[in-house]
Amino acid sequence: MFDRTTWIAIALSVAGLVGWQFYYTKTYAPYNAQQAEIQKTAKLKSDLASSASSTAKEKHLTSPIPTPVPHVQALPAASALPPSGGSTPTIPELSAKRETLDTSRAAYLFANNTGGIECVTLFLHLGANEQSLFLNKDSGLPIGALCDSNGAAIGGFVMEANKKQGATKFLLNVPGGLAITKSFTLPQSLGSPEEYIIGLDLSFKNSGTTPLSLPGYYIAAGGEAPVHIQDLPTYTCFDWLRDGKMTSVDVNWFEAGKIPLVGIQTHPAKDLYTQPESGIQWASVTSQYFCTIVTAPKDQPGSGVWARRYEAQNGADSPAASIIYGVMGGLGTGPITLSPGETITRHYSIYAGPKDFTGLSKIGGEQQKVMNFGMFHLVSEFLLWAMNSIQQVVHSFAAAIIILTILIKSALWPLQNKATSSMKRMQLLSPKMTELRAKYKDDPTKMNEELMKLYKQYGVNPFGGCLPMLVQIPIFFGFYSMLGSAIELRNSHFLWIHDLSQPDTLAHVMGFPINLLPIIMAGTMVWQMAISPKSGDATQQRMMYFMPVIFLTFCYNYASGLALYWTTQNIFSIVQLYLTRNQAMPTLEKVAPPKAKGAKGGGSGKKR
């Protein structure tokens, strides 16, 4: 039975878990309600538009391509483009015109005026409620648009689309001799990750008689917002890479700073993120499992980036809904100088698709860093490779996770056995430790010195039982990072779990989600601790009972694939303990002291 201190510790831990869940529910329940409203609206639009199929690829769609809300207004020409020859150019606003070009994996909705990709529809992936999945559906800033450092797009482009050649051209002629051409080319490589890459040739031509000095423009990456009801907003980020180092800014960066509980504001909300760095290789906007990456030419890297948060949905249709935030951004071109008759062309590439580590690695340019695996990225990368390799054989990601866990635990079996033996030796040493604590209870320093002598005298490592746990921490966090960003587990089923990349919520009780697998995980941890040999003092043993609550809190609202991994390894450890618990107890004998240096040894020395 537990003593009073242990029960207090457990009660405080449970209270902490309930408090966290209350905070989580209060924070994200309105967000989830808003997502549900979006899905309901999308389904209604799908039903109304189901008979309006106009292209061959539209048979893949379950809802129509949305019309973006123009959050970003086109700049007046006088502020968007520099005067040439003393004149002030004017750019007319054009009527809406759209063309859809597609490949076997995606459809791209091009629009004139701002001249870019308003929306990308991914055929091989589904959003919530099995609706079509759209990228950049409501940012109002087309992918590939030219904009300034505040994100305001330059308008006035005229579109020329050629569906047979898979190309779209946008032209803008400015009085004074400047002509801007943007040519988008759809990918030609079928069945490879490069099929998500669109080429963009950006040309500036000076057809006038005087030199032109153009300010730095920005190529828009469009915007990304959460696409699933359970996707956490912290995964909605703007990322950029320079000298092999990625910088990431999520939507919470724009929030006003506040001291928790007190509510005192430390800094106001931020409207714009800018960095004037040069030598930038690429910039991207990402959600939890999808991204759009704009890569600069190798010989002309980007100069500066900007990012801005936007309202993906204002919640006007649902009184219980809150604002959902997305993030948009752009990559700078740097200043441009054109002599009379000179043309400068720069080639950009745009990746719009899933966050597929293997595919992004093949593309090159270190674009796989958009996965943001963190400090244990090498562990995450190995685990992802191993999981995918096993899945190709068993054709189930859940089975792959279970098999991979068993393989890892089998490799650690000798270490676990050694740790179990160490804990049993500590258990035998416990009476002597208790005597020392009682003897030196008023002198903690002396007590610790005597305990260390006791450990050394009997050759016992007090931390030997903790070693398997320490080894598994990088594996746990490797799984944590990998499962939070890898596309593979999305919409993968297992038993009652509908999606291994989401919590396995069975129901809600008073707004509290009932996630079964993390509860089973915590239960197996308690079971494992109950049958493990007891080592250390009573305080250390009580502290260990915090572990199930900590892991339960950590995994409760995370991908169920993580709880599946930890539950499997718990069950494996329990079986291992039952197999070894009946082994004979190790003997507790004093270790012979090491021989002093220079001591004579049994006549082996040479006589002189």
N, C-alpha and C positions, 0 to 999 in steps of 0.2 A: 504493500500500500504506500501511497505517496504521503509525505509529511505536509505540514501546513504551508511551508515555503514553496514546495513544488506545486501545490494546488493554486496558490496565488499566482505563480509564474504562468501556469497554463491558462488561468482565467484572464490574466492581462494579455496574453498572446491571442486568445480567442476574441477578446474585446478589440484588440488592434485589428484583427482580420475583419470583424464586423464593421469597425469604423472605416477601414479602407474601402470595403464594399459599399458602404453608405456614400462615401465621397465619390467612388467610381460611378455609382448609379446616378447620383445627383448631377455629376458632371456630364456623363455620356448618354443618360437616358433620353434627354431632349434631342441629342444628336441622332440617336438610334431611331427615335420617332420621326425625325425629319427625313432620314434615309428611307424609312418605310413609306413615307408620303411620296418621296421621289419615285420609288419603285411602283407604287400604285398608279401614279401619273403616267409613268413610262409604259405600263401595261395597258392603260386606257388608250394611249396614243397608238400602241401596237395594234390593238383591236380595230381602231378606226382606220388604220393605214394598211391592214393586211391584204386588201384587194388592190393596192396601188403599186404592185411590183413592176419596176421599169428596167432593171438590168439583170444580167444573168446571175450576178453574185447576190442579188437581193433575196434569193431563196434561202440564204444563210441567216438572214436577219430576222429577229423577232420583234423589233421595234424600229421606227423610222429614224433616220439621221436627224439629230436635233438641230435646231437653228440657234446658234449662239446668241447670247444677250450681249450687246456691244458695251462692255464696261469701259473699253478704251476708245477714245475718240480720235479720229484722224487729225493730225496736226495741220494747221494752216500752212500753206507753202512758204510763207515768208519766214516762219520760224523753223520749218522742217528742212528747207534747203537754202543754201546761201545765194544772195543776189549775184548775178553774173552780168558783167558789162554795165553795171549801174542800174539795171532794171530789177523790178520786184516780180518774181514769177508767181503765177497763180495756177493752182491745180483744181480742176473741176471735180465735184463729187459725182460719182457714177452710180447708175441704178444697179440694184443687186443682180448678179449673174453668177451662177454656180455650175460646176461640172464635176462629175464623180468619175475618177479613174481607179481601177482596182487591179489587184494581183490575186493569187490563190489564197493569200493569207490576210489581206486587208483591203479596205476601200478608203480612198482619200477624197474628201470633199474640198475642192478648190473654189476660191471666190475672188472676183476682181476687186478693184478699188484698193484695199490694203494688200492684195496680191500674195496669198499664202494658203495654207491648209487649215480650214476652219475646224475640221473634225476628222479623226481616224477611227474607222470601225474595224475591230479585230475579229476575224471569222473563227479562229481556233480557240477563243476564250469567251466565257460568258460572265456577265455581271450578276448581281443579286436577282433572285427569282428567275434565273435562266433567261434574262433579257440580254440583248446585244451589249457588248462592251465597247464604250467609246472613250477615246483619248481626246483631251482638249475640247470637250463638248460644250462648256459654258464659260470659258475664260474671256471670250470676246476678243482675244488677241491671236490671230492666225499664226500657225507655225511657219517660220520663214519670213514673216513680215519684217520690214525695216521700221525701226522705231528709235526714239531718242533715249536718253539715260533715265527718263522718268517712266518709260514704257508706253508713251503715246505713239501710235502707229502713223506712218506716212501713207496717205491715200492718193488716189488718182491713177492707179495702174489699170491697164487694159489687158484682158486675158485672151490668149489664143491657145486652145486645148486641142491636142491630137491624140485621141484615144487609141488609135491603131499603133502609134509609136510609143505610147505610154509617156507622153511628155506634155508639159504645160508651160507656156511662156507668158510673162507679164512685162508690159512695156510702159515706161513713163517718160514722156518728153517734157522738159521744163524750158520755158522761154529763156534764152540766153545761151543755149547750146548744149546743155547737159541732158544726156539720155541714160536712163537706168533700165537694165534688163535683168530679169530674174527667170532662169530656166530650171524647172523642176523635172527630174527624170526618174521614173519608177524603176525599181530594181529588175534586173534581168535574170538573176541567179535564183532558180526555183528550188524549193526544198532545202534551203540553207538559211542560217541566221542572217545572211546578207539580204534576204528577201524583205527584211523590215527596214532597209536603208534606202532613203531617197537622196539622190544627188541634187545639189543646188549650185548652179553657176551664177554668180553675181557679177555683173559687168557695169562699169561706169565709163561713159564715153563723152569726151569734150569735142563737140563738132563746131565750137565757136572759134573766135580768133584771139581770145585772151585766155591766159592760164586760169584755172579754177582750183581753189583750195576748199576742200569739203571737210566738214567736221567729222568726228567719229560717229558712225552709226552703230546700231546693234541689230543682230539677227535674233529674232524672237524664237524662243523654244516653246512658245505657247504656255499652257497652264495644265496643272494636274491637281486633282482633288480625290479624296477617298471614294472608292468605287464599290465598297462592300459595307454592309450594315455594321460589321464588327471591326473594320479597319480603324486602328487608332490614328488620330490626327498627327501624332508625333512622327509618323512615317511619311507625312507629306513634306517634302524637302526640296530645296534648291541646292544643287551640288555643282562644284566646279573644280577642275584639276589643273595644277600648275607644278611643273618639275616633279611629277610623279606623286604629289601630295594632294589629297582631296580635302576640300573644305565643304562642310555641310551646314545648312541653315534650315531648321524646320519652321512650321507656321507659328509655333509658340514664341519664336524670336521677336515677332512683331507685337506681342502682348505687352501691356503695361506691367512693370515689375511691382509685385506686392509681397509684403511679409505675410507668410501663412498665418491663419487664424486671426491675427491682429487686423489685417486689411489695409495697413499703411502702404501707400504707393511709394516705391523707391525711384521709379522713372516712368515717364509717360509712354504711351504706345508709340511704336515706330512705324512709319508709313512706307519707308523705302530702305532697302539694303543695297549698298553700292561698294564696289572694290575697284580701284583704278589700276590694279596690277597688270603688267604686261606678260607676254609669254604664256597665256592661258591656252591649254590644249582643247578643252571642251567644257561646256556648261550644260546642265540638265535640270529638268523638273521631274520629280518622282512621287508616286504614291507607294503603297506598301508592296505591290507586286508588278507595277508597270512604270515606264519611264519614257521620256523624250530627251534625246541627247543631241546637241548641236556641236559638231566637231569642226574646228578651224583648219584651214590649210596648213600643212606641215611647214611650208616656207613662209607663212604669214600667220603666226599664232594670234589668238585673240588679245585684245587690249581692253581690259575692264569688263565687269559684269554688273548687272543690276537684278534685283528681285523685288517683287511686291506681292503682298497677300490680297486675295480677292474673295468676295462672297460667292461661293458656288451655288448657294440657294439661300434666299432671304427669309424663308419660313412664312411667307405671307399666306399660304394656303393651309397652314396648320398652326393653330394657336399654341400648341404645346411644343412646337419645334423651335430650335435655336439655329443660329447661323452656322453653316458649314463652310470652312475656309479651304481654299485651294491656294496654290502658289504659282506665280508666273515669273518668267525671267528672260534675260537675253545675254548674248555674247557680243562684245564690242569688236568692230572692224579696225579701229584706229583711224587717224586722219588720212585723207587721200588728197594728193596733189596731181592735177592733170594738165599737161601741156596741150596747146591747140592740136586737135586731131588725134590725141592719145586715147587709148582704151586700156583699162585695167580690168582683168577678170580674176576672180577668186572662187575656188571650188570648195564648198562646204558639203558635209554629209550629215544627214539627219536620221537618227535611229528612233523609231516610234514603235514600241512593242513591249513584250514581257521582260522582266528582270531575270533573264536566263544566264546564269553565270558561265556555263559552258559556251553558249552561243556568243556572248559578249567577249569572252576570252579569245575566241577564234577571230572576231572582227579586228581585234588589236586596239592600240591606243590606250591600253589600261582602262577600257570602259567597264570592265568587270568590277572596278572599285565602287561603282555606283551601288553595289550590293551593301556596302557599308557594314562589313562583318565585324569590325572593331579589332581590339587588341589580340583576340584569339582567331584571327582570320585564317591562319594556316590550319588550325584545327577544324574550323568551319568548312574550309575548302576540301580537306580530306574527307570529312564526314559526308559532305554533299556528293563527292565523287563515289565514295563507297556505297551510299544509299542508292544512287542512280544505277550503279553497276549491279547491285543485288536485285533491284526492281526489274531490270531487263530480263532477269531469269525467272523471278517469281510472279511478275506482273501485278504487284500490289505494293504500294508504298508503306502501308501499315505493316505488312509482312517483312518488308525490307528493313524497317526500323527495328522490329523485334529481332530479326536475324542478326543485324548489325550490333545490337546491344548484347546479344548472347556471345557473339564473337569477341567483343571488347571485354566482357566479363570473364570469358574463358582465358583470354590472354593475361588478365589480372589475377587469375586464380591462385598462382603461387604466392603473389604478394598478399592476397587476402588470407591465405592460410598462415603465412608468417605473422600477419597482424593479429589473427585470432590466437595464435600461440603466445604472442606478446601480451595480449589482454589476459590470457589465463595465468601467465606468470605474474602479471600485476595483481591479479586476483589473489594468488597465493601470498604475495608480499603485503597484502592489505593489512593483516593484523599488526605486523611490525610498523607499518606506516602510521597506523592508528596510535600505537604506543608513543611514537616520536611526536606526533601532533599533541598528544596529551602532556607529554613531558615538557615540550617547549612551547606551550600555547601562549605564553607571555613574551616570547622572543621569536617573532616570525623569521628574522634573518637567520638565527641559529637553526631554527626548524628546517628552513629550506636548505641550508648547508648540510645538515644531517641526512635529509631526504636524498640529496644528490649523491652523498657518500653511499647510502643504502642502495640506490640504483646501480652505482658503479660496482659495489661489492658483489652484487648478485647478477650483474650483466644484463640488467633490464632497461629497456628504452621506454620511458613514460609516454612517448609520443608514437610508439610503434603501431598502436591500434588506429591512429588517425591517418596514417599514410595512405591507405586506399581512398579515403575520402578526399584528401588533398589532390591525389592524382586525378580523381573524377571531376574536380571542380572545373578545370579547363575544358573537359569533354562536355560537361553540362552547359557551360556558357557558349561553347562552340555550337552545340545543338540549338541553344536559345537564339543566337544570332542568325544561324543558317535557316531555321524554320520560320523566322520572322520576315525574311525577305525573298527566299527562293520560291519560284513559281510552281515547282513540281508538286507540292502537296495541295495546292489549291483545287477545291472541288473533288478531292480524293475521299472515298467513303471507307468506313470500317465499322462493322456491327451497327450500333446505334448512332455512331458519329457520322454526320453528313459531310463534314469538311474538316480534314486534319489540320488545315491552316487556321481554323477558328475554334473557339471554345465549344465543348460538346454540351451546350445548354439543353436540358430536357424540359424545363418549365421555369416559370417565375412565381415566387411566393412573396407577395407584398412588394413587388418590384425587384426582389433579390433573385439573381439567376442561380438555378440549381445545376451546377456542372459536376457530373458524376465522376468522371475519370480522375480529376485532381483529388477528390475525396477518397477514392480508392487508393490513390498514390500515397496520401498522408497516412491512411490506415495501414498500408504495408510497411511504411517507415516505422510506425509505432510497434508493429509486430516484430520487425527486424530488431529493433532496440530491445524489446522485451526478452528475446531469446539469446541476445549477444552476451558474452561474458562481461561482467561488470568490472570496470577498472577506474582508477582515480578516486578522489574523495567524493563525498556526497554532493558537494556543491557543483563539481564538474559533471556528475551524473545528472543533476537536475537541469543544468544548462543545456544538456543534450536534448532534453525534451522540448526545447524551443525549435529545434530543427524541423520537425514535421509542420509546425505552424508557419515557419518562415517559408518553406518550400511550397506549402499550400497557398500562401498569399502571393508568392512569386509567380506561380503557374496557373492560378485560378481563372484569370481572364485572358490567358495566352493561348497560343496554338495548342490544340489537344495532342498533336504529334509529340510535343515536348513531354507532356504528362504520360503519354504512352511509353516513351523511352524510359523515364525515371521509374515508372511502375514496373516495367519489365526487369530493369536491373535490380529493383528491390526484391521481386519474387525470386530472381536468380540467386541473390545473396541469402535469402531465407532458406532455399533448398540447400545451398552450400553449407550454411550453419547447421542444419539438421544432419547433414552427412558427416560433419566433423565434430559435432558436440559430444558424441559417444566415444571419441578417441580418448586414450589415457591422458590424464593430466600431466603436464610436463613437470619434471623435478626441479626443485628450487635449490640450487647449490651455489656456494660462493665461488667466484671466479678467482683463479690463481693470479696473484699480483704479477705484473710484468717484471722481468729480470732487469736489474740495474745495468747500465752500460758499463762495459769493461769487466764484468764479473766473470770469474773463471767457470768454465763449463765442463765438468765431468772428465778432466784429463785430456781434453781435446786441445789445450793450449800447448805451444811448443816450448820446450825447455831451452834455456840459454846457459 
